[in-house]
Amino acid sequence: MTDNGLNIQRIDTSRDDARQGIAELRKRLSPQGNVVSEAGRKRTMEVFGEPLTPVEVVDRICSDVRSKGLDAVLDYTRRIDGADLSPETIRVSEAELREAYEQADPAFLATVRRVRENIAEFQDAILHRDTRVERLDGYLIQRYRPIRRAGLCVPGGAAAYPSTVLMTAVPAQVAGVKELAVVAPPTPFGANNPDILATCHELGITEVYRLGGAQAVATLAYGIDGVPQVDKIVGPGNLFVTLAKKHVYGHVDIDSLAGPSEVVVVVDASTQPEFTAADLIAQAEHAPGASVLIGWDAEVLDAAVAALDRMLAKLERGDLARQSLEDFGAVILTRDADEACALADEIAAEHLHIATENAEALAEKYLDLTRPAAI
């Protein structure tokens, strides 16, 4: 593979050092890794006065919130987010939600409604339903009942994500969850973002809190004055959010430990380089976000990286995405499609895109790899 302007990690599985490179990549992408931007590391020093690891940061925040409640939440929100909130301003008022909704672009709201309908249709189709098995001496039944209250984490440090509100709230509503509490950082892209607030109002969500990071997760898990405890916490976030969800799991339920925002894209000669680049940038621009490109044709990979370099130069968040790609991304040249599928399975990223001519066949091959062997 040739060099391009983008200084992204290259791994060639035919080389002796490939396994070491893949092991290091997996470590960076795990919840035990250190996928934190340089700005995040500097912020840790500013807030805590010492170079704590992400795990140490989260343990301290969660312990303080559990023992000190609202006072700790207000303190960390001021120190980490730079927002001087009070017990009265933590929660977004109904008037603010209504104002954002009334001022929203009608086309935007129409899109929200259309997406909501699409999500609801799919979620209803896959919804768990009671199962009854008849026996000669009676019957067995498994019942599904909605939880009472769920907390929804919505990122907002670098971009606004009304889509996250939809993808977390609508499945809960379809399942019958009555109480939804949204937490988003007190930023222009989070709980202070009109599109986020308008989306919440459209979905009938009345609880929106100006809280982000580990302190938001701890607030939902333990409850504080003015914010009742939830039964389950769902939604994406950075490494600190993921580690906080891991910390509180067992005290409340969580959806998963997704790790950093990450994607593996498997490509062949049929894939347009610009489409591949867009897939990779979509995760990298989360900053930090991890994007891994896998293929068995060196020229195809080189073309994708060249497209990446061109597109990054034109994007508003191109510098942040470039930093993520160079710090946490990789381009892996495999011997063939079988090895590409095996590596995609081994990395087990949050998102998997199979962008090849025979994508369905490769998807089945990937599924075969993930099925347990017969005993």
Beta strands, then each sheet from edge to edge (+ up, - down):
strand 1: 9-12
strand 2: 131-135
strand 3: 138-142
strand 4: 149-153
strand 5: 179-184
strand 6: 207-210
strand 7: 232-234
strand 8: 253-254
strand 9: 261-267
strand 10: 289-295
strand 11: 330-333
strand 12: 351-355
sheet 1: 1+ 11+ 10+ 9+ 12+
sheet 2: 2+ 3-
sheet 3: 6+ 5+ 4+ 7+ 8+
end
